[in-house]
């Protein structure tokens, strides 16, 4: 029942304790969200009923969607999660631009 939420929290805690860098945390959260969205894209566009059913049943559509399943989409916690994801994607964009700028000016 709470498998997706428990897995998400376990991965976040593991990265936070092992890497202890904010950039690692941002890469993890954004990569996981992108992975969820890509898997649901495959489930929607590949006409394999078994795969689509498996993905839709066990994998949330996104990180905010996983949180929204448990707290509701009209709650303050969901709104906070959405804003945190927004800032995480802004940070990811900053890290990507910084990496590309370093490569260009070498």
C-alpha positions as CSV (number, residue, x, y, z in Angstrom):
1,X,0.0,0.0,0.0
2,X,2.7,2.5,0.9
3,X,5.4,0.9,-1.1
4,X,6.1,3.8,-3.4
5,X,6.3,6.3,-0.5
6,X,8.5,4.1,1.6
7,X,10.8,3.4,-1.4
8,X,11.0,7.1,-2.2
9,X,11.9,8.0,1.4
10,X,14.5,5.2,1.7
11,X,16.3,6.4,-1.5
12,X,16.2,10.0,-0.4
13,X,17.6,9.2,3.1
14,X,20.3,6.9,1.7
15,X,21.6,9.6,-0.7
16,X,21.4,12.2,2.0
17,X,23.4,10.2,4.5
18,X,25.9,8.7,2.0
19,X,26.7,11.6,-0.2
20,X,25.9,14.6,2.1
21,X,26.0,17.0,-0.8
22,X,23.0,19.1,-1.8
23,X,23.8,18.6,-5.5
24,X,23.6,14.8,-5.1
25,X,20.2,15.2,-3.4
26,X,19.0,17.4,-6.3
27,X,20.2,15.0,-8.9
28,X,18.5,12.1,-7.2
29,X,15.1,13.8,-6.7
30,X,15.0,15.2,-10.3
31,X,16.3,12.0,-11.9
32,X,13.8,9.9,-10.0
33,X,10.9,12.2,-11.0
34,X,12.0,12.1,-14.6
35,X,12.3,8.3,-14.4
36,X,8.7,8.1,-13.1
37,X,7.5,10.3,-15.9
38,X,9.3,8.3,-18.6
39,X,8.0,5.0,-17.3
40,X,4.4,6.4,-17.4
41,X,5.1,7.7,-20.9
42,X,6.1,4.2,-22.0
43,X,3.0,2.7,-20.2
44,X,0.7,5.2,-22.1
45,X,2.3,4.8,-25.5
46,X,3.5,1.2,-25.7
47,X,0.6,-1.1,-26.4
48,X,1.7,-3.8,-24.0
49,X,-1.2,-4.3,-21.5
50,X,0.9,-6.3,-19.0
51,X,3.6,-3.7,-18.8
52,X,1.2,-0.8,-18.7
53,X,-0.8,-2.4,-15.9
54,X,2.4,-3.2,-13.9
55,X,3.7,0.4,-14.2
56,X,0.4,2.1,-13.4
57,X,-0.2,-0.2,-10.4
58,X,3.2,0.1,-8.7
59,X,4.9,3.2,-10.0
60,X,3.6,6.7,-9.3
61,X,3.3,9.1,-12.2
62,X,5.7,11.6,-10.5
63,X,7.0,12.5,-7.0
64,X,4.2,15.0,-6.4
65,X,1.7,12.4,-7.5
66,X,3.0,9.9,-5.0
67,X,2.7,12.4,-2.2
68,X,-0.7,13.5,-3.5
69,X,-2.0,9.9,-3.2
70,X,-1.5,10.0,0.5
71,X,-2.2,13.6,1.6
72,X,-4.6,14.8,-1.1
73,X,-4.0,17.3,-3.8
74,X,-5.7,20.2,-2.0
75,X,-3.6,20.0,1.1
76,X,-0.9,22.4,2.2
77,X,1.7,19.5,2.2
78,X,1.0,18.9,-1.4
79,X,1.5,22.6,-2.2
80,X,4.8,22.6,-0.3
81,X,5.9,19.5,-2.2
82,X,5.1,21.1,-5.5
83,X,7.1,24.2,-4.6
84,X,10.0,22.1,-3.4
85,X,10.0,20.2,-6.8
86,X,10.0,23.6,-8.6
87,X,13.0,24.7,-6.6
88,X,14.7,21.3,-7.1
89,X,14.3,21.7,-10.9
90,X,15.6,25.2,-10.7
91,X,18.7,23.9,-8.8
92,X,19.1,21.1,-11.4
93,X,19.0,23.7,-14.2
94,X,21.6,25.7,-12.4
95,X,23.9,22.7,-11.9
96,X,23.5,21.7,-15.6
97,X,24.3,25.2,-16.8
98,X,27.3,25.4,-14.5
99,X,28.6,22.1,-15.8
100,X,28.1,23.2,-19.4
101,X,29.7,26.6,-18.8
102,X,32.8,24.9,-17.3
103,X,33.1,22.6,-20.3
104,X,32.7,25.4,-22.8
105,X,35.4,27.7,-21.3
106,X,38.1,25.1,-20.8
